[in-house]
């Protein structure tokens, strides 16, 4: 779940954390620092906490992918193989994705 949230946030705010110029990039930078344990919520200003709350709302708007990790792996591998893999390629994909 934490990984999904991180991916959703990164997708929603595709801004490098080193450039904290906008509220969105500041929120992402603060989120990254919080997740790394380099900052605590109590260290944030009221404005920064509000930016993080907005970031959380954006992350929750990302539709949930209901597929299992194995199903996502297979779909990604089939797509990578050009959409119509051979029987041999499907067996390889099955082996590659079976441990997820």
MDTraj code that builds the backbone (N, CA, C; nanometers):
import mdtraj as md
import numpy as np

residues = "UNK UNK UNK UNK UNK UNK UNK UNK UNK UNK UNK UNK UNK UNK UNK UNK UNK UNK UNK UNK UNK UNK UNK UNK UNK UNK UNK UNK UNK UNK UNK UNK UNK UNK UNK UNK UNK UNK UNK UNK UNK UNK UNK UNK UNK UNK UNK UNK UNK UNK UNK UNK UNK UNK UNK UNK UNK UNK UNK UNK UNK UNK UNK UNK UNK UNK UNK UNK UNK UNK UNK UNK UNK UNK UNK UNK UNK UNK UNK UNK UNK UNK UNK UNK UNK UNK UNK UNK UNK UNK UNK UNK UNK UNK UNK UNK UNK UNK UNK UNK".split()
xyz = np.array([
    [0.0825, -0.1187, 0.0000],
    [0.0000, 0.0000, 0.0000],
    [0.0869, 0.1250, 0.0000],
    [0.1938, 0.1217, 0.0802],
    [0.2832, 0.2366, 0.0883],
    [0.3473, 0.2624, -0.0476],
    [0.3837, 0.1531, -0.1172],
    [0.4450, 0.1660, -0.2497],
    [0.3452, 0.2246, -0.3489],
    [0.2205, 0.1804, -0.3418],
    [0.1183, 0.2326, -0.4314],
    [0.1001, 0.3819, -0.4081],
    [0.0974, 0.4223, -0.2810],
    [0.0824, 0.5638, -0.2489],
    [0.2005, 0.6438, -0.3020],
    [0.3207, 0.5900, -0.2853],
    [0.4397, 0.6599, -0.3356],
    [0.4350, 0.6751, -0.4867],
    [0.3933, 0.5700, -0.5549],
    [0.3842, 0.5746, -0.7011],
    [0.2778, 0.6752, -0.7436],
    [0.1640, 0.6748, -0.6747],
    [0.0565, 0.7677, -0.7083],
    [0.1011, 0.9118, -0.6886],
    [0.1720, 0.9363, -0.5811],
    [0.2198, 1.0715, -0.5535],
    [0.3221, 1.1133, -0.6582],
    [0.4134, 1.0242, -0.6894],
    [0.5148, 1.0563, -0.7907],
    [0.4501, 1.0847, -0.9250],
    [0.3491, 1.0070, -0.9607],
    [0.2807, 1.0282, -1.0882],
    [0.2040, 1.1589, -1.0882],
    [0.1418, 1.1906, -0.9759],
    [0.0614, 1.3121, -0.9680],
    [0.1475, 1.4372, -0.9681],
    [0.2697, 1.4255, -0.9204],
    [0.3549, 1.5437, -0.9044],
    [0.4902, 1.5290, -0.9720],
    [0.4955, 1.4813, -1.0885],
    [0.6211, 1.4501, -1.1566],
    [0.7171, 1.5685, -1.1568],
    [0.7650, 1.6058, -1.0390],
    [0.8597, 1.7155, -1.0201],
    [0.9719, 1.6629, -0.9323],
    [1.0971, 1.6831, -0.9696],
    [1.2062, 1.6355, -0.8859],
    [1.2026, 1.7005, -0.7476],
    [1.2283, 1.6237, -0.6388],
    [1.2203, 1.6792, -0.5056],
    [1.3224, 1.7880, -0.4770],
    [1.4299, 1.7974, -0.5545],
    [1.5320, 1.8985, -0.5304],
    [1.4834, 2.0385, -0.5653],
    [1.3791, 2.0510, -0.6466],
    [1.3298, 2.1812, -0.6880],
    [1.2012, 2.2141, -0.6129],
    [1.2140, 2.2596, -0.4889],
    [1.0967, 2.2892, -0.4070],
    [1.0519, 2.4321, -0.4320],
    [0.9941, 2.4570, -0.5504],
    [0.9515, 2.5914, -0.5868],
    [0.8016, 2.6098, -0.5717],
    [0.7245, 2.5075, -0.6016],
    [0.5800, 2.5181, -0.5955],
    [0.5285, 2.4424, -0.4734],
    [0.4029, 2.4684, -0.4342],
    [0.3465, 2.3925, -0.3217],
    [0.3478, 2.2416, -0.3476],
    [0.3225, 2.2018, -0.4720],
    [0.3219, 2.0591, -0.5044],
    [0.4604, 1.9977, -0.4866],
    [0.5630, 2.0656, -0.5336],
    [0.6980, 2.0099, -0.5208],
    [0.7453, 2.0137, -0.3752],
    [0.7054, 2.1165, -0.3002],
    [0.7386, 2.1201, -0.1572],
    [0.6714, 2.0038, -0.0848],
    [0.5459, 1.9784, -0.1193],
    [0.4729, 1.8686, -0.0554],
    [0.5415, 1.7361, -0.0862],
    [0.5826, 1.7170, -0.2102],
    [0.6501, 1.5918, -0.2470],
    [0.7822, 1.5781, -0.1727],
    [0.8561, 1.6874, -0.1655],
    [0.9840, 1.6839, -0.0958],
    [0.9629, 1.6520, 0.0522],
    [0.8648, 1.7166, 0.1142],
    [0.8369, 1.6895, 0.2554],
    [0.7899, 1.5455, 0.2758],
    [0.7088, 1.4962, 0.1840],
    [0.6629, 1.3570, 0.1931],
    [0.7817, 1.2617, 0.1880],
    [0.8718, 1.2847, 0.0936],
    [0.9907, 1.2001, 0.0815],
    [1.0744, 1.2034, 0.2101],
    [1.0920, 1.3223, 0.2665],
    [1.1705, 1.3354, 0.3897],
    [1.1013, 1.2659, 0.5067],
    [0.9687, 1.2756, 0.5135],
    [0.8941, 1.2066, 0.6190],
    [0.9091, 1.0555, 0.6067],
    [0.8983, 1.0040, 0.4830],
    [0.9083, 0.8600, 0.4616],
    [1.0487, 0.8082, 0.4934],
    [1.1499, 0.8914, 0.4732],
    [1.2878, 0.8512, 0.5019],
    [1.3217, 0.8690, 0.6503],
    [1.2313, 0.9322, 0.7258],
    [1.2563, 0.9565, 0.8672],
    [1.3470, 1.0754, 0.8935],
    [1.3711, 1.1553, 0.7921],
    [1.4588, 1.2709, 0.8066],
    [1.3830, 1.3934, 0.8573],
    [1.2520, 1.3825, 0.8634],
    [1.1689, 1.4919, 0.9101],
    [1.0497, 1.4319, 0.9824],
    [0.9962, 1.5063, 1.0803],
    [0.8762, 1.4623, 1.1520],
    [0.7633, 1.5579, 1.1185],
    [0.6403, 1.5108, 1.1357],
    [0.5238, 1.5945, 1.1071],
    [0.5285, 1.7198, 1.1919],
    [0.5771, 1.7079, 1.3140],
    [0.5843, 1.8245, 1.4030],
    [0.6841, 1.9293, 1.3528],
    [0.7732, 1.8908, 1.2632],
    [0.8701, 1.9850, 1.2053],
    [0.8076, 2.0724, 1.0966],
    [0.6908, 2.0334, 1.0463],
    [0.6281, 2.1032, 0.9339],
    [0.5469, 2.2230, 0.9813],
    [0.5438, 2.3245, 0.8983],
    [0.4586, 2.4397, 0.9266],
    [0.3143, 2.4030, 0.8935],
    [0.2218, 2.4890, 0.9346],
    [0.0800, 2.4643, 0.9048],
    [0.0572, 2.4606, 0.7537],
    [0.1252, 2.5477, 0.6801],
    [0.1109, 2.5510, 0.5339],
    [0.1635, 2.4219, 0.4716],
    [0.2759, 2.3718, 0.5215],
    [0.3325, 2.2479, 0.4681],
    [0.2416, 2.1287, 0.4982],
    [0.1811, 2.1274, 0.6182],
    [0.0870, 2.0194, 0.6507],
    [-0.0351, 2.0259, 0.5590],
    [-0.0803, 2.1467, 0.5277],
    [-0.1938, 2.1623, 0.4362],
    [-0.1570, 2.1126, 0.2959],
    [-0.0350, 2.1412, 0.2523],
    [0.0109, 2.0924, 0.1220],
    [0.0151, 1.9401, 0.1192],
    [0.0602, 1.8804, 0.2289],
    [0.0623, 1.7343, 0.2364],
    [-0.0786, 1.6767, 0.2358],
    [-0.1722, 1.7446, 0.3007],
    [-0.3114, 1.6977, 0.3004],
    [-0.3679, 1.7008, 0.1594],
    [-0.3361, 1.8055, 0.0841],
    [-0.3804, 1.8149, -0.0546],
    [-0.3173, 1.7037, -0.1379],
    [-0.1908, 1.6785, -0.1137],
    [-0.1202, 1.5706, -0.1832],
    [-0.1869, 1.4362, -0.1549],
    [-0.2241, 1.4126, -0.0307],
    [-0.2911, 1.2880, 0.0057],
    [-0.4252, 1.2752, -0.0661],
    [-0.4990, 1.3859, -0.0757],
    [-0.6268, 1.3835, -0.1464],
    [-0.6065, 1.3482, -0.2934],
    [-0.5039, 1.4049, -0.3554],
    [-0.4743, 1.3731, -0.4952],
    [-0.4395, 1.2257, -0.5116],
    [-0.3618, 1.1734, -0.4193],
    [-0.3206, 1.0331, -0.4275],
    [-0.4409, 0.9403, -0.4150],
    [-0.5383, 0.9779, -0.3362],
    [-0.6566, 0.8937, -0.3182],
    [-0.7476, 0.8969, -0.4399],
    [-0.7316, 0.9947, -0.5269],
    [-0.8142, 1.0042, -0.6460],
    [-0.7664, 0.9118, -0.7566],
    [-0.6447, 0.8593, -0.7440],
    [-0.5907, 0.7678, -0.8441],
    [-0.6691, 0.6373, -0.8349],
    [-0.7243, 0.5901, -0.9459],
    [-0.8035, 0.4678, -0.9400],
    [-0.7189, 0.3482, -0.8959],
    [-0.7795, 0.2638, -0.8149],
    [-0.7104, 0.1461, -0.7628],
    [-0.7094, 0.0363, -0.8683],
    [-0.5936, -0.0213, -0.8895],
    [-0.5787, -0.1337, -0.9816],
    [-0.6081, -0.2610, -0.9032],
    [-0.7194, -0.3251, -0.9308],
    [-0.7635, -0.4405, -0.8545],
    [-0.6941, -0.5711, -0.8900],
    [-0.6005, -0.5660, -0.9846],
    [-0.5320, -0.6890, -1.0246],
    [-0.4256, -0.7283, -0.9226],
    [-0.3966, -0.8570, -0.9178],
    [-0.2891, -0.9052, -0.8303],
    [-0.1544, -0.8696, -0.8938],
    [-0.0503, -0.8837, -0.8152],
    [0.0845, -0.8551, -0.8663],
    [0.1182, -0.9476, -0.9835],
    [0.0751, -1.0723, -0.9749],
    [0.0997, -1.1682, -1.0827],
    [0.0277, -1.1262, -1.2101],
    [-0.0972, -1.0839, -1.1959],
    [-0.1741, -1.0406, -1.3131],
    [-0.1122, -0.9170, -1.3770],
    [-0.0681, -0.8223, -1.2942],
    [-0.0035, -0.7020, -1.3484],
    [0.1263, -0.7382, -1.4189],
    [0.2034, -0.8300, -1.3591],
    [0.3294, -0.8740, -1.4191],
    [0.3040, -0.9366, -1.5553],
    [0.2075, -1.0273, -1.5617],
    [0.1773, -1.0937, -1.6895],
    [0.1344, -0.9930, -1.7956],
    [0.0465, -0.9000, -1.7572],
    [-0.0001, -0.7990, -1.8523],
    [0.1167, -0.7148, -1.9026],
    [0.2060, -0.6750, -1.8110],
    [0.3221, -0.5943, -1.8502],
    [0.4148, -0.6720, -1.9425],
    [0.4389, -0.7972, -1.9113],
    [0.5282, -0.8800, -1.9930],
    [0.4682, -0.9079, -2.1303],
    [0.3375, -0.9320, -2.1367],
    [0.2711, -0.9540, -2.2665],
    [0.2794, -0.8275, -2.3507],
    [0.2589, -0.7142, -2.2870],
    [0.2703, -0.5857, -2.3573],
    [0.4136, -0.5668, -2.4083],
    [0.5119, -0.5996, -2.3238],
    [0.6526, -0.5871, -2.3610],
    [0.6873, -0.6792, -2.4779],
    [0.6182, -0.7936, -2.4867],
    [0.6439, -0.8901, -2.5942],
    [0.5708, -0.8525, -2.7228],
    [0.5040, -0.7404, -2.7249],
    [0.4380, -0.6949, -2.8463],
    [0.2897, -0.7253, -2.8520],
    [0.2350, -0.7782, -2.7449],
    [0.0911, -0.7990, -2.7397],
    [0.0437, -0.9380, -2.7752],
    [0.1226, -1.0123, -2.8509],
    [0.0801, -1.1492, -2.8863],
    [0.2013, -1.2427, -2.8811],
    [0.2431, -1.2779, -2.7591],
    [0.3606, -1.3647, -2.7452],
    [0.3317, -1.5074, -2.7900],
    [0.4355, -1.5754, -2.8289],
    [0.4242, -1.7158, -2.8690],
    [0.3976, -1.8016, -2.7452],
    [0.3686, -1.9283, -2.7684],
    [0.3439, -2.0208, -2.6575],
    [0.4673, -2.0312, -2.5675],
    [0.5854, -2.0331, -2.6275],
    [0.7085, -2.0393, -2.5500],
    [0.7254, -1.9124, -2.4657],
    [0.7017, -1.7963, -2.5279],
    [0.7123, -1.6708, -2.4539],
    [0.6115, -1.6660, -2.3385],
    [0.4915, -1.7201, -2.3591],
    [0.3908, -1.7231, -2.2526],
    [0.4367, -1.8108, -2.1362],
    [0.5038, -1.9209, -2.1655],
    [0.5556, -2.0070, -2.0583],
    [0.6650, -1.9345, -1.9810],
    [0.7501, -1.8612, -2.0520],
    [0.8559, -1.7848, -1.9866],
    [0.7940, -1.6748, -1.8991],
    [0.6934, -1.6074, -1.9529],
    [0.6236, -1.5043, -1.8766],
    [0.5604, -1.5666, -1.7518],
    [0.4992, -1.6824, -1.7678],
    [0.4386, -1.7505, -1.6552],
    [0.5410, -1.7809, -1.5455],
    [0.6580, -1.8285, -1.5863],
    [0.7647, -1.8552, -1.4879],
    [0.8150, -1.7278, -1.4228],
    [0.8345, -1.6250, -1.5048],
    [0.8872, -1.4994, -1.4547],
    [0.7928, -1.4363, -1.3526],
    [0.6632, -1.4476, -1.3768],
    [0.5641, -1.3802, -1.2923],
    [0.5063, -1.4680, -1.1824],
    [0.5439, -1.5939, -1.1779],
    [0.4823, -1.6867, -1.0827],
    [0.5215, -1.6591, -0.9378],
    [0.6301, -1.5923, -0.9151],
    [0.6771, -1.5680, -0.7787],
    [0.6297, -1.4351, -0.7208],
    [0.5348, -1.3720, -0.7853],
    [0.4864, -1.2412, -0.7394],
    [0.3573, -1.2537, -0.6678],
])
top = md.Topology()
chain = top.add_chain()
for i, resn in enumerate(residues, 1):
    res = top.add_residue(resn, chain, resSeq=i)
    for name in ("N", "CA", "C"):
        top.add_atom(name, md.element.get_by_symbol(name[0]), res)
traj = md.Trajectory(xyz[None], top)
